[in-house]
């Protein structure tokens, strides 16, 4: 399945969260903190977007719409909700 964002939106593949602590304890899925990092997979067609495919980003915690594509977590958000690019 292919998802193409429209306008000023970007599609981000969410970085998986760690399932173990540094001490080796397993953290249940329900207790894990929602991750706010990911990689941009697709960019909308607006000329004002300064992000590009492959950028690693940090985004607002409660932003966007979560979707699953081929079993992987993704989030579709407005480009302005991206807080920083990680280099």
N, CA, C and O atoms as a Maestro MAE file, in Angstrom:
{
 s_m_m2io_version
 :::
 2.0.0
}

f_m_ct {
 s_m_title
 :::
 protein
 m_atom[348] {
  # First column is atom index #
  i_m_mmod_type
  r_m_x_coord
  r_m_y_coord
  r_m_z_coord
  i_m_residue_number
  s_m_chain_name
  s_m_pdb_residue_name
  s_m_pdb_atom_name
  i_m_atomic_number
  :::
  1 25 0.840 -1.178 0.000 1 A "UNK " " N  " 7
  2 3 0.000 0.000 0.000 1 A "UNK " " CA " 6
  3 2 0.884 1.239 0.000 1 A "UNK " " C  " 6
  4 15 1.857 1.311 0.751 1 A "UNK " " O  " 8
  5 25 0.550 2.208 -0.835 2 A "UNK " " N  " 7
  6 3 1.289 3.455 -0.919 2 A "UNK " " CA " 6
  7 2 0.428 4.594 -0.382 2 A "UNK " " C  " 6
  8 15 -0.742 4.720 -0.743 2 A "UNK " " O  " 8
  9 25 1.015 5.423 0.484 3 A "UNK " " N  " 7
  10 3 0.309 6.579 1.027 3 A "UNK " " CA " 6
  11 2 1.066 7.823 0.603 3 A "UNK " " C  " 6
  12 15 2.258 7.942 0.884 3 A "UNK " " O  " 8
  13 25 0.397 8.752 -0.068 4 A "UNK " " N  " 7
  14 3 1.003 10.011 -0.516 4 A "UNK " " CA " 6
  15 2 0.325 11.147 0.243 4 A "UNK " " C  " 6
  16 15 -0.862 11.400 0.037 4 A "UNK " " O  " 8
  17 25 1.066 11.842 1.127 5 A "UNK " " N  " 7
  18 3 0.479 12.969 1.852 5 A "UNK " " CA " 6
  19 2 0.100 14.098 0.899 5 A "UNK " " C  " 6
  20 15 0.734 14.284 -0.140 5 A "UNK " " O  " 8
  21 25 -0.929 14.841 1.257 6 A "UNK " " N  " 7
  22 3 -1.377 15.970 0.456 6 A "UNK " " CA " 6
  23 2 -1.050 17.279 1.170 6 A "UNK " " C  " 6
  24 15 -0.952 17.316 2.397 6 A "UNK " " O  " 8
  25 25 -0.884 18.339 0.405 7 A "UNK " " N  " 7
  26 3 -0.648 19.665 0.978 7 A "UNK " " CA " 6
  27 2 0.626 19.736 1.791 7 A "UNK " " C  " 6
  28 15 1.685 19.292 1.347 7 A "UNK " " O  " 8
  29 25 0.517 20.297 2.985 8 A "UNK " " N  " 7
  30 3 1.679 20.500 3.853 8 A "UNK " " CA " 6
  31 2 1.833 19.387 4.877 8 A "UNK " " C  " 6
  32 15 2.214 19.650 6.017 8 A "UNK " " O  " 8
  33 25 1.548 18.170 4.500 9 A "UNK " " N  " 7
  34 3 1.659 17.039 5.420 9 A "UNK " " CA " 6
  35 2 2.857 16.162 5.049 9 A "UNK " " C  " 6
  36 15 3.307 16.143 3.903 9 A "UNK " " O  " 8
  37 25 3.356 15.439 6.052 10 A "UNK " " N  " 7
  38 3 4.439 14.479 5.842 10 A "UNK " " CA " 6
  39 2 4.051 13.157 6.494 10 A "UNK " " C  " 6
  40 15 3.308 13.131 7.475 10 A "UNK " " O  " 8
  41 25 4.557 12.067 5.941 11 A "UNK " " N  " 7
  42 3 4.342 10.736 6.488 11 A "UNK " " CA " 6
  43 2 5.633 10.295 7.153 11 A "UNK " " C  " 6
  44 15 6.695 10.292 6.530 11 A "UNK " " O  " 8
  45 25 5.536 9.923 8.426 12 A "UNK " " N  " 7
  46 3 6.720 9.546 9.214 12 A "UNK " " CA " 6
  47 2 6.583 8.108 9.665 12 A "UNK " " C  " 6
  48 15 5.539 7.708 10.180 12 A "UNK " " O  " 8
  49 25 7.650 7.319 9.471 13 A "UNK " " N  " 7
  50 3 7.707 5.979 10.046 13 A "UNK " " CA " 6
  51 2 8.215 6.134 11.466 13 A "UNK " " C  " 6
  52 15 9.318 6.632 11.691 13 A "UNK " " O  " 8
  53 25 7.403 5.704 12.423 14 A "UNK " " N  " 7
  54 3 7.711 5.893 13.840 14 A "UNK " " CA " 6
  55 2 8.835 4.956 14.253 14 A "UNK " " C  " 6
  56 15 8.828 3.767 13.936 14 A "UNK " " O  " 8
  57 25 9.808 5.525 14.973 15 A "UNK " " N  " 7
  58 3 10.916 4.722 15.497 15 A "UNK " " CA " 6
  59 2 10.371 3.834 16.607 15 A "UNK " " C  " 6
  60 15 9.661 4.312 17.492 15 A "UNK " " O  " 8
  61 25 10.694 2.563 16.566 16 A "UNK " " N  " 7
  62 3 10.241 1.624 17.593 16 A "UNK " " CA " 6
  63 2 10.838 1.948 18.939 16 A "UNK " " C  " 6
  64 15 12.002 2.336 19.036 16 A "UNK " " O  " 8
  65 25 10.037 1.788 19.987 17 A "UNK " " N  " 7
  66 3 10.540 2.067 21.337 17 A "UNK " " CA " 6
  67 2 11.218 0.820 21.903 17 A "UNK " " C  " 6
  68 15 10.935 -0.305 21.491 17 A "UNK " " O  " 8
  69 25 12.100 1.046 22.839 18 A "UNK " " N  " 7
  70 3 12.813 -0.054 23.475 18 A "UNK " " CA " 6
  71 2 11.850 -0.880 24.320 18 A "UNK " " C  " 6
  72 15 10.976 -0.324 24.985 18 A "UNK " " O  " 8
  73 25 12.002 -2.193 24.301 19 A "UNK " " N  " 7
  74 3 11.134 -3.050 25.088 19 A "UNK " " CA " 6
  75 2 11.803 -3.518 26.368 19 A "UNK " " C  " 6
  76 15 11.162 -4.169 27.193 19 A "UNK " " O  " 8
  77 25 13.089 -3.197 26.550 20 A "UNK " " N  " 7
  78 3 13.808 -3.578 27.761 20 A "UNK " " CA " 6
  79 2 14.476 -2.353 28.364 20 A "UNK " " C  " 6
  80 15 14.874 -1.432 27.651 20 A "UNK " " O  " 8
  81 25 14.593 -2.353 29.678 21 A "UNK " " N  " 7
  82 3 15.318 -1.289 30.353 21 A "UNK " " CA " 6
  83 2 16.803 -1.601 30.301 21 A "UNK " " C  " 6
  84 15 17.202 -2.676 29.853 21 A "UNK " " O  " 8
  85 25 17.626 -0.655 30.761 22 A "UNK " " N  " 7
  86 3 19.074 -0.869 30.769 22 A "UNK " " CA " 6
  87 2 19.448 -2.058 31.656 22 A "UNK " " C  " 6
  88 15 20.454 -2.726 31.416 22 A "UNK " " O  " 8
  89 25 18.634 -2.317 32.681 23 A "UNK " " N  " 7
  90 3 18.889 -3.434 33.585 23 A "UNK " " CA " 6
  91 2 18.363 -4.759 33.068 23 A "UNK " " C  " 6
  92 15 18.562 -5.791 33.709 23 A "UNK " " O  " 8
  93 25 17.689 -4.753 31.909 24 A "UNK " " N  " 7
  94 3 17.216 -5.989 31.306 24 A "UNK " " CA " 6
  95 2 15.760 -6.325 31.590 24 A "UNK " " C  " 6
  96 15 15.286 -7.387 31.187 24 A "UNK " " O  " 8
  97 25 15.031 -5.431 32.286 25 A "UNK " " N  " 7
  98 3 13.622 -5.689 32.561 25 A "UNK " " CA " 6
  99 2 12.789 -5.430 31.313 25 A "UNK " " C  " 6
  100 15 13.023 -4.460 30.592 25 A "UNK " " O  " 8
  101 25 11.813 -6.303 31.060 26 A "UNK " " N  " 7
  102 3 10.938 -6.160 29.902 26 A "UNK " " CA " 6
  103 2 9.793 -5.216 30.266 26 A "UNK " " C  " 6
  104 15 9.147 -5.381 31.301 26 A "UNK " " O  " 8
  105 25 9.547 -4.223 29.403 27 A "UNK " " N  " 7
  106 3 8.478 -3.258 29.631 27 A "UNK " " CA " 6
  107 2 7.265 -3.673 28.801 27 A "UNK " " C  " 6
  108 15 7.383 -3.843 27.587 27 A "UNK " " O  " 8
  109 25 6.091 -3.843 29.439 28 A "UNK " " N  " 7
  110 3 4.890 -4.197 28.672 28 A "UNK " " CA " 6
  111 2 4.521 -3.091 27.684 28 A "UNK " " C  " 6
  112 15 4.776 -1.916 27.946 28 A "UNK " " O  " 8
  113 25 3.922 -3.461 26.552 29 A "UNK " " N  " 7
  114 3 3.561 -2.504 25.516 29 A "UNK " " CA " 6
  115 2 2.672 -1.392 26.060 29 A "UNK " " C  " 6
  116 15 2.848 -0.231 25.690 29 A "UNK " " O  " 8
  117 25 1.730 -1.720 26.919 30 A "UNK " " N  " 7
  118 3 0.800 -0.724 27.459 30 A "UNK " " CA " 6
  119 2 1.503 0.322 28.323 30 A "UNK " " C  " 6
  120 15 1.003 1.438 28.461 30 A "UNK " " O  " 8
  121 25 2.643 -0.016 28.900 31 A "UNK " " N  " 7
  122 3 3.341 0.906 29.787 31 A "UNK " " CA " 6
  123 2 4.432 1.710 29.089 31 A "UNK " " C  " 6
  124 15 5.044 2.584 29.704 31 A "UNK " " O  " 8
  125 25 4.681 1.430 27.824 32 A "UNK " " N  " 7
  126 3 5.757 2.118 27.110 32 A "UNK " " CA " 6
  127 2 5.368 3.546 26.759 32 A "UNK " " C  " 6
  128 15 4.222 3.818 26.398 32 A "UNK " " O  " 8
  129 25 6.318 4.442 26.865 33 A "UNK " " N  " 7
  130 3 6.131 5.846 26.487 33 A "UNK " " CA " 6
  131 2 6.010 5.929 24.970 33 A "UNK " " C  " 6
  132 15 6.728 5.236 24.248 33 A "UNK " " O  " 8
  133 25 5.102 6.775 24.486 34 A "UNK " " N  " 7
  134 3 4.944 6.971 23.051 34 A "UNK " " CA " 6
  135 2 6.191 7.668 22.509 34 A "UNK " " C  " 6
  136 15 6.596 8.711 23.021 34 A "UNK " " O  " 8
  137 25 6.787 7.098 21.491 35 A "UNK " " N  " 7
  138 3 7.989 7.687 20.906 35 A "UNK " " CA " 6
  139 2 7.645 8.929 20.093 35 A "UNK " " C  " 6
  140 15 6.537 9.044 19.570 35 A "UNK " " O  " 8
  141 25 8.582 9.851 19.987 36 A "UNK " " N  " 7
  142 3 8.359 11.080 19.238 36 A "UNK " " CA " 6
  143 2 9.434 11.258 18.174 36 A "UNK " " C  " 6
  144 15 9.676 12.371 17.708 36 A "UNK " " O  " 8
  145 25 10.077 10.157 17.790 37 A "UNK " " N  " 7
  146 3 11.107 10.200 16.759 37 A "UNK " " CA " 6
  147 2 10.697 9.305 15.597 37 A "UNK " " C  " 6
  148 15 9.982 8.318 15.766 37 A "UNK " " O  " 8
  149 25 11.171 9.681 14.413 38 A "UNK " " N  " 7
  150 3 10.886 8.862 13.248 38 A "UNK " " CA " 6
  151 2 11.629 9.345 12.026 38 A "UNK " " C  " 6
  152 15 12.408 10.297 12.087 38 A "UNK " " O  " 8
  153 25 11.379 8.677 10.916 39 A "UNK " " N  " 7
  154 3 12.014 8.997 9.642 39 A "UNK " " CA " 6
  155 2 10.934 9.362 8.633 39 A "UNK " " C  " 6
  156 15 9.925 8.666 8.517 39 A "UNK " " O  " 8
  157 25 11.145 10.453 7.906 40 A "UNK " " N  " 7
  158 3 10.172 10.892 6.909 40 A "UNK " " CA " 6
  159 2 10.208 9.935 5.719 40 A "UNK " " C  " 6
  160 15 11.260 9.691 5.128 40 A "UNK " " O  " 8
  161 25 9.038 9.400 5.383 41 A "UNK " " N  " 7
  162 3 8.891 8.432 4.304 41 A "UNK " " CA " 6
  163 2 8.349 9.098 3.036 41 A "UNK " " C  " 6
  164 15 8.729 8.732 1.924 41 A "UNK " " O  " 8
  165 25 7.455 10.082 3.214 42 A "UNK " " N  " 7
  166 3 6.850 10.782 2.069 42 A "UNK " " CA " 6
  167 2 6.515 12.209 2.471 42 A "UNK " " C  " 6
  168 15 6.230 12.491 3.635 42 A "UNK " " O  " 8
  169 25 6.554 13.111 1.485 43 A "UNK " " N  " 7
  170 3 6.318 14.540 1.714 43 A "UNK " " CA " 6
  171 2 5.195 14.997 0.789 43 A "UNK " " C  " 6
  172 15 5.119 14.575 -0.365 43 A "UNK " " O  " 8
  173 25 4.316 15.874 1.311 44 A "UNK " " N  " 7
  174 3 3.211 16.419 0.523 44 A "UNK " " CA " 6
  175 2 3.698 17.281 -0.631 44 A "UNK " " C  " 6
  176 15 4.901 17.450 -0.831 44 A "UNK " " O  " 8
  177 25 2.744 17.827 -1.390 45 A "UNK " " N  " 7
  178 3 3.080 18.552 -2.607 45 A "UNK " " CA " 6
  179 2 3.180 20.074 -2.444 45 A "UNK " " C  " 6
  180 15 3.294 20.784 -3.443 45 A "UNK " " O  " 8
  181 25 3.139 20.583 -1.221 46 A "UNK " " N  " 7
  182 3 3.258 22.031 -1.004 46 A "UNK " " CA " 6
  183 2 4.703 22.488 -1.195 46 A "UNK " " C  " 6
  184 15 5.641 21.781 -0.824 46 A "UNK " " O  " 8
  185 25 4.874 23.675 -1.777 47 A "UNK " " N  " 7
  186 3 6.224 24.207 -2.017 47 A "UNK " " CA " 6
  187 2 6.897 24.710 -0.748 47 A "UNK " " C  " 6
  188 15 8.112 24.908 -0.739 47 A "UNK " " O  " 8
  189 25 6.136 24.920 0.324 48 A "UNK " " N  " 7
  190 3 6.680 25.499 1.552 48 A "UNK " " CA " 6
  191 2 7.345 24.479 2.472 48 A "UNK " " C  " 6
  192 15 7.950 24.868 3.471 48 A "UNK " " O  " 8
  193 25 7.252 23.198 2.169 49 A "UNK " " N  " 7
  194 3 7.839 22.167 3.031 49 A "UNK " " CA " 6
  195 2 9.351 22.135 2.836 49 A "UNK " " C  " 6
  196 15 9.840 22.009 1.713 49 A "UNK " " O  " 8
  197 25 10.086 22.249 3.942 50 A "UNK " " N  " 7
  198 3 11.546 22.248 3.891 50 A "UNK " " CA " 6
  199 2 12.134 20.897 4.289 50 A "UNK " " C  " 6
  200 15 13.354 20.746 4.357 50 A "UNK " " O  " 8
  201 25 11.289 19.933 4.546 51 A "UNK " " N  " 7
  202 3 11.733 18.592 4.925 51 A "UNK " " CA " 6
  203 2 11.838 17.728 3.679 51 A "UNK " " C  " 6
  204 15 11.218 18.010 2.653 51 A "UNK " " O  " 8
  205 25 12.644 16.658 3.788 52 A "UNK " " N  " 7
  206 3 12.778 15.758 2.640 52 A "UNK " " CA " 6
  207 2 12.750 14.310 3.113 52 A "UNK " " C  " 6
  208 15 12.967 14.024 4.290 52 A "UNK " " O  " 8
  209 25 12.484 13.421 2.198 53 A "UNK " " N  " 7
  210 3 12.442 11.985 2.499 53 A "UNK " " CA " 6
  211 2 13.798 11.554 3.044 53 A "UNK " " C  " 6
  212 15 14.842 11.908 2.496 53 A "UNK " " O  " 8
  213 25 13.770 10.783 4.135 54 A "UNK " " N  " 7
  214 3 14.993 10.295 4.755 54 A "UNK " " CA " 6
  215 2 15.416 11.098 5.979 54 A "UNK " " C  " 6
  216 15 16.248 10.628 6.755 54 A "UNK " " O  " 8
  217 25 14.862 12.308 6.178 55 A "UNK " " N  " 7
  218 3 15.196 13.101 7.358 55 A "UNK " " CA " 6
  219 2 14.727 12.382 8.615 55 A "UNK " " C  " 6
  220 15 13.609 11.870 8.664 55 A "UNK " " O  " 8
  221 25 15.582 12.345 9.628 56 A "UNK " " N  " 7
  222 3 15.196 11.824 10.941 56 A "UNK " " CA " 6
  223 2 14.712 13.024 11.746 56 A "UNK " " C  " 6
  224 15 15.413 14.031 11.849 56 A "UNK " " O  " 8
  225 25 13.502 12.915 12.322 57 A "UNK " " N  " 7
  226 3 12.875 14.066 12.950 57 A "UNK " " CA " 6
  227 2 12.308 13.746 14.329 57 A "UNK " " C  " 6
  228 15 12.087 12.588 14.684 57 A "UNK " " O  " 8
  229 25 12.081 14.815 15.094 58 A "UNK " " N  " 7
  230 3 11.346 14.765 16.345 58 A "UNK " " CA " 6
  231 2 10.077 15.562 16.103 58 A "UNK " " C  " 6
  232 15 10.126 16.664 15.555 58 A "UNK " " O  " 8
  233 25 8.933 15.008 16.511 59 A "UNK " " N  " 7
  234 3 7.660 15.678 16.271 59 A "UNK " " CA " 6
  235 2 6.878 15.820 17.567 59 A "UNK " " C  " 6
  236 15 7.191 15.183 18.573 59 A "UNK " " O  " 8
  237 25 5.852 16.670 17.526 60 A "UNK " " N  " 7
  238 3 5.008 16.930 18.680 60 A "UNK " " CA " 6
  239 2 4.345 15.635 19.151 60 A "UNK " " C  " 6
  240 15 3.870 14.846 18.335 60 A "UNK " " O  " 8
  241 25 4.314 15.418 20.463 61 A "UNK " " N  " 7
  242 3 3.851 14.162 21.044 61 A "UNK " " CA " 6
  243 2 2.413 13.792 20.663 61 A "UNK " " C  " 6
  244 15 2.127 12.621 20.417 61 A "UNK " " O  " 8
  245 25 1.523 14.757 20.612 62 A "UNK " " N  " 7
  246 3 0.115 14.456 20.346 62 A "UNK " " CA " 6
  247 2 -0.323 14.886 18.955 62 A "UNK " " C  " 6
  248 15 -1.509 15.119 18.727 62 A "UNK " " O  " 8
  249 25 0.602 14.991 18.037 63 A "UNK " " N  " 7
  250 3 0.310 15.473 16.686 63 A "UNK " " CA " 6
  251 2 -0.161 14.345 15.777 63 A "UNK " " C  " 6
  252 15 0.167 13.177 15.986 63 A "UNK " " O  " 8
  253 25 -0.932 14.718 14.769 64 A "UNK " " N  " 7
  254 3 -1.211 13.847 13.644 64 A "UNK " " CA " 6
  255 2 -2.139 12.678 13.863 64 A "UNK " " C  " 6
  256 15 -2.790 12.535 14.898 64 A "UNK " " O  " 8
  257 25 -2.167 11.845 12.831 65 A "UNK " " N  " 7
  258 3 -3.017 10.658 12.787 65 A "UNK " " CA " 6
  259 2 -2.135 9.423 12.651 65 A "UNK " " C  " 6
  260 15 -1.311 9.333 11.741 65 A "UNK " " O  " 8
  261 25 -2.313 8.484 13.557 66 A "UNK " " N  " 7
  262 3 -1.517 7.260 13.516 66 A "UNK " " CA " 6
  263 2 -2.158 6.268 12.562 66 A "UNK " " C  " 6
  264 15 -3.373 6.071 12.575 66 A "UNK " " O  " 8
  265 25 -1.318 5.638 11.723 67 A "UNK " " N  " 7
  266 3 -1.793 4.599 10.807 67 A "UNK " " CA " 6
  267 2 -0.769 3.467 10.762 67 A "UNK " " C  " 6
  268 15 0.404 3.664 11.080 67 A "UNK " " O  " 8
  269 25 -1.228 2.279 10.364 68 A "UNK " " N  " 7
  270 3 -0.326 1.138 10.164 68 A "UNK " " CA " 6
  271 2 -0.245 0.872 8.675 68 A "UNK " " C  " 6
  272 15 -1.260 0.777 7.986 68 A "UNK " " O  " 8
  273 25 0.990 0.752 8.189 69 A "UNK " " N  " 7
  274 3 1.227 0.417 6.792 69 A "UNK " " CA " 6
  275 2 2.131 -0.797 6.783 69 A "UNK " " C  " 6
  276 15 3.264 -0.744 7.263 69 A "UNK " " O  " 8
  277 25 1.626 -1.894 6.234 70 A "UNK " " N  " 7
  278 3 2.366 -3.150 6.158 70 A "UNK " " CA " 6
  279 2 2.909 -3.569 7.519 70 A "UNK " " C  " 6
  280 15 4.040 -4.043 7.624 70 A "UNK " " O  " 8
  281 25 2.093 -3.391 8.568 71 A "UNK " " N  " 7
  282 3 2.454 -3.824 9.910 71 A "UNK " " CA " 6
  283 2 3.346 -2.880 10.683 71 A "UNK " " C  " 6
  284 15 3.671 -3.167 11.835 71 A "UNK " " O  " 8
  285 25 3.757 -1.767 10.102 72 A "UNK " " N  " 7
  286 3 4.629 -0.803 10.783 72 A "UNK " " CA " 6
  287 2 3.833 0.439 11.157 72 A "UNK " " C  " 6
  288 15 2.935 0.853 10.423 72 A "UNK " " O  " 8
  289 25 4.168 1.037 12.312 73 A "UNK " " N  " 7
  290 3 3.503 2.249 12.765 73 A "UNK " " CA " 6
  291 2 4.014 3.467 12.010 73 A "UNK " " C  " 6
  292 15 5.220 3.653 11.844 73 A "UNK " " O  " 8
  293 25 3.079 4.290 11.557 74 A "UNK " " N  " 7
  294 3 3.384 5.544 10.871 74 A "UNK " " CA " 6
  295 2 2.504 6.631 11.452 74 A "UNK " " C  " 6
  296 15 1.499 6.343 12.103 74 A "UNK " " O  " 8
  297 25 2.873 7.869 11.220 75 A "UNK " " N  " 7
  298 3 2.060 8.996 11.636 75 A "UNK " " CA " 6
  299 2 2.024 10.005 10.491 75 A "UNK " " C  " 6
  300 15 3.047 10.296 9.872 75 A "UNK " " O  " 8
  301 25 0.846 10.529 10.221 76 A "UNK " " N  " 7
  302 3 0.646 11.515 9.172 76 A "UNK " " CA " 6
  303 2 0.393 12.854 9.872 76 A "UNK " " C  " 6
  304 15 -0.616 13.018 10.557 76 A "UNK " " O  " 8
  305 25 1.316 13.813 9.696 77 A "UNK " " N  " 7
  306 3 1.218 15.084 10.416 77 A "UNK " " CA " 6
  307 2 1.483 16.270 9.494 77 A "UNK " " C  " 6
  308 15 2.002 16.110 8.389 77 A "UNK " " O  " 8
  309 25 1.118 17.460 9.964 78 A "UNK " " N  " 7
  310 3 1.437 18.687 9.258 78 A "UNK " " CA " 6
  311 2 2.942 18.938 9.420 78 A "UNK " " C  " 6
  312 15 3.509 18.655 10.475 78 A "UNK " " O  " 8
  313 25 3.570 19.456 8.401 79 A "UNK " " N  " 7
  314 3 5.015 19.715 8.440 79 A "UNK " " CA " 6
  315 2 5.372 20.655 9.579 79 A "UNK " " C  " 6
  316 15 6.458 20.542 10.147 79 A "UNK " " O  " 8
  317 25 4.487 21.579 9.927 80 A "UNK " " N  " 7
  318 3 4.764 22.538 10.995 80 A "UNK " " CA " 6
  319 2 4.800 21.886 12.376 80 A "UNK " " C  " 6
  320 15 5.290 22.503 13.322 80 A "UNK " " O  " 8
  321 25 4.293 20.651 12.524 81 A "UNK " " N  " 7
  322 3 4.317 19.946 13.797 81 A "UNK " " CA " 6
  323 2 5.639 19.191 14.013 81 A "UNK " " C  " 6
  324 15 5.857 18.602 15.072 81 A "UNK " " O  " 8
  325 25 6.506 19.213 13.012 82 A "UNK " " N  " 7
  326 3 7.849 18.654 13.179 82 A "UNK " " CA " 6
  327 2 8.673 19.679 13.948 82 A "UNK " " C  " 6
  328 15 8.789 20.833 13.535 82 A "UNK " " O  " 8
  329 25 9.244 19.246 15.072 83 A "UNK " " N  " 7
  330 3 9.959 20.174 15.948 83 A "UNK " " CA " 6
  331 2 11.422 20.332 15.588 83 A "UNK " " C  " 6
  332 15 11.981 21.418 15.745 83 A "UNK " " O  " 8
  333 25 12.062 19.262 15.103 84 A "UNK " " N  " 7
  334 3 13.493 19.324 14.811 84 A "UNK " " CA " 6
  335 2 13.899 18.196 13.876 84 A "UNK " " C  " 6
  336 15 13.254 17.150 13.810 84 A "UNK " " O  " 8
  337 25 14.984 18.437 13.159 85 A "UNK " " N  " 7
  338 3 15.615 17.415 12.316 85 A "UNK " " CA " 6
  339 2 16.862 16.948 13.055 85 A "UNK " " C  " 6
  340 15 17.666 17.767 13.500 85 A "UNK " " O  " 8
  341 25 17.025 15.637 13.187 86 A "UNK " " N  " 7
  342 3 18.165 15.046 13.881 86 A "UNK " " CA " 6
  343 2 19.255 14.756 12.856 86 A "UNK " " C  " 6
  344 15 18.994 14.131 11.828 86 A "UNK " " O  " 8
  345 25 20.474 15.209 13.135 87 A "UNK " " N  " 7
  346 3 21.576 14.917 12.213 87 A "UNK " " CA " 6
  347 2 22.658 14.115 12.879 87 A "UNK " " C  " 6
  348 15 23.659 13.783 12.245 87 A "UNK " " O  " 8
  :::
 }
 m_bond[347] {
  # First column is bond index #
  i_m_from
  i_m_to
  i_m_order
  :::
  1 1 2 1
  2 2 3 1
  3 3 4 2
  4 3 5 1
  5 5 6 1
  6 6 7 1
  7 7 8 2
  8 7 9 1
  9 9 10 1
  10 10 11 1
  11 11 12 2
  12 11 13 1
  13 13 14 1
  14 14 15 1
  15 15 16 2
  16 15 17 1
  17 17 18 1
  18 18 19 1
  19 19 20 2
  20 19 21 1
  21 21 22 1
  22 22 23 1
  23 23 24 2
  24 23 25 1
  25 25 26 1
  26 26 27 1
  27 27 28 2
  28 27 29 1
  29 29 30 1
  30 30 31 1
  31 31 32 2
  32 31 33 1
  33 33 34 1
  34 34 35 1
  35 35 36 2
  36 35 37 1
  37 37 38 1
  38 38 39 1
  39 39 40 2
  40 39 41 1
  41 41 42 1
  42 42 43 1
  43 43 44 2
  44 43 45 1
  45 45 46 1
  46 46 47 1
  47 47 48 2
  48 47 49 1
  49 49 50 1
  50 50 51 1
  51 51 52 2
  52 51 53 1
  53 53 54 1
  54 54 55 1
  55 55 56 2
  56 55 57 1
  57 57 58 1
  58 58 59 1
  59 59 60 2
  60 59 61 1
  61 61 62 1
  62 62 63 1
  63 63 64 2
  64 63 65 1
  65 65 66 1
  66 66 67 1
  67 67 68 2
  68 67 69 1
  69 69 70 1
  70 70 71 1
  71 71 72 2
  72 71 73 1
  73 73 74 1
  74 74 75 1
  75 75 76 2
  76 75 77 1
  77 77 78 1
  78 78 79 1
  79 79 80 2
  80 79 81 1
  81 81 82 1
  82 82 83 1
  83 83 84 2
  84 83 85 1
  85 85 86 1
  86 86 87 1
  87 87 88 2
  88 87 89 1
  89 89 90 1
  90 90 91 1
  91 91 92 2
  92 91 93 1
  93 93 94 1
  94 94 95 1
  95 95 96 2
  96 95 97 1
  97 97 98 1
  98 98 99 1
  99 99 100 2
  100 99 101 1
  101 101 102 1
  102 102 103 1
  103 103 104 2
  104 103 105 1
  105 105 106 1
  106 106 107 1
  107 107 108 2
  108 107 109 1
  109 109 110 1
  110 110 111 1
  111 111 112 2
  112 111 113 1
  113 113 114 1
  114 114 115 1
  115 115 116 2
  116 115 117 1
  117 117 118 1
  118 118 119 1
  119 119 120 2
  120 119 121 1
  121 121 122 1
  122 122 123 1
  123 123 124 2
  124 123 125 1
  125 125 126 1
  126 126 127 1
  127 127 128 2
  128 127 129 1
  129 129 130 1
  130 130 131 1
  131 131 132 2
  132 131 133 1
  133 133 134 1
  134 134 135 1
  135 135 136 2
  136 135 137 1
  137 137 138 1
  138 138 139 1
  139 139 140 2
  140 139 141 1
  141 141 142 1
  142 142 143 1
  143 143 144 2
  144 143 145 1
  145 145 146 1
  146 146 147 1
  147 147 148 2
  148 147 149 1
  149 149 150 1
  150 150 151 1
  151 151 152 2
  152 151 153 1
  153 153 154 1
  154 154 155 1
  155 155 156 2
  156 155 157 1
  157 157 158 1
  158 158 159 1
  159 159 160 2
  160 159 161 1
  161 161 162 1
  162 162 163 1
  163 163 164 2
  164 163 165 1
  165 165 166 1
  166 166 167 1
  167 167 168 2
  168 167 169 1
  169 169 170 1
  170 170 171 1
  171 171 172 2
  172 171 173 1
  173 173 174 1
  174 174 175 1
  175 175 176 2
  176 175 177 1
  177 177 178 1
  178 178 179 1
  179 179 180 2
  180 179 181 1
  181 181 182 1
  182 182 183 1
  183 183 184 2
  184 183 185 1
  185 185 186 1
  186 186 187 1
  187 187 188 2
  188 187 189 1
  189 189 190 1
  190 190 191 1
  191 191 192 2
  192 191 193 1
  193 193 194 1
  194 194 195 1
  195 195 196 2
  196 195 197 1
  197 197 198 1
  198 198 199 1
  199 199 200 2
  200 199 201 1
  201 201 202 1
  202 202 203 1
  203 203 204 2
  204 203 205 1
  205 205 206 1
  206 206 207 1
  207 207 208 2
  208 207 209 1
  209 209 210 1
  210 210 211 1
  211 211 212 2
  212 211 213 1
  213 213 214 1
  214 214 215 1
  215 215 216 2
  216 215 217 1
  217 217 218 1
  218 218 219 1
  219 219 220 2
  220 219 221 1
  221 221 222 1
  222 222 223 1
  223 223 224 2
  224 223 225 1
  225 225 226 1
  226 226 227 1
  227 227 228 2
  228 227 229 1
  229 229 230 1
  230 230 231 1
  231 231 232 2
  232 231 233 1
  233 233 234 1
  234 234 235 1
  235 235 236 2
  236 235 237 1
  237 237 238 1
  238 238 239 1
  239 239 240 2
  240 239 241 1
  241 241 242 1
  242 242 243 1
  243 243 244 2
  244 243 245 1
  245 245 246 1
  246 246 247 1
  247 247 248 2
  248 247 249 1
  249 249 250 1
  250 250 251 1
  251 251 252 2
  252 251 253 1
  253 253 254 1
  254 254 255 1
  255 255 256 2
  256 255 257 1
  257 257 258 1
  258 258 259 1
  259 259 260 2
  260 259 261 1
  261 261 262 1
  262 262 263 1
  263 263 264 2
  264 263 265 1
  265 265 266 1
  266 266 267 1
  267 267 268 2
  268 267 269 1
  269 269 270 1
  270 270 271 1
  271 271 272 2
  272 271 273 1
  273 273 274 1
  274 274 275 1
  275 275 276 2
  276 275 277 1
  277 277 278 1
  278 278 279 1
  279 279 280 2
  280 279 281 1
  281 281 282 1
  282 282 283 1
  283 283 284 2
  284 283 285 1
  285 285 286 1
  286 286 287 1
  287 287 288 2
  288 287 289 1
  289 289 290 1
  290 290 291 1
  291 291 292 2
  292 291 293 1
  293 293 294 1
  294 294 295 1
  295 295 296 2
  296 295 297 1
  297 297 298 1
  298 298 299 1
  299 299 300 2
  300 299 301 1
  301 301 302 1
  302 302 303 1
  303 303 304 2
  304 303 305 1
  305 305 306 1
  306 306 307 1
  307 307 308 2
  308 307 309 1
  309 309 310 1
  310 310 311 1
  311 311 312 2
  312 311 313 1
  313 313 314 1
  314 314 315 1
  315 315 316 2
  316 315 317 1
  317 317 318 1
  318 318 319 1
  319 319 320 2
  320 319 321 1
  321 321 322 1
  322 322 323 1
  323 323 324 2
  324 323 325 1
  325 325 326 1
  326 326 327 1
  327 327 328 2
  328 327 329 1
  329 329 330 1
  330 330 331 1
  331 331 332 2
  332 331 333 1
  333 333 334 1
  334 334 335 1
  335 335 336 2
  336 335 337 1
  337 337 338 1
  338 338 339 1
  339 339 340 2
  340 339 341 1
  341 341 342 1
  342 342 343 1
  343 343 344 2
  344 343 345 1
  345 345 346 1
  346 346 347 1
  347 347 348 2
  :::
 }
}
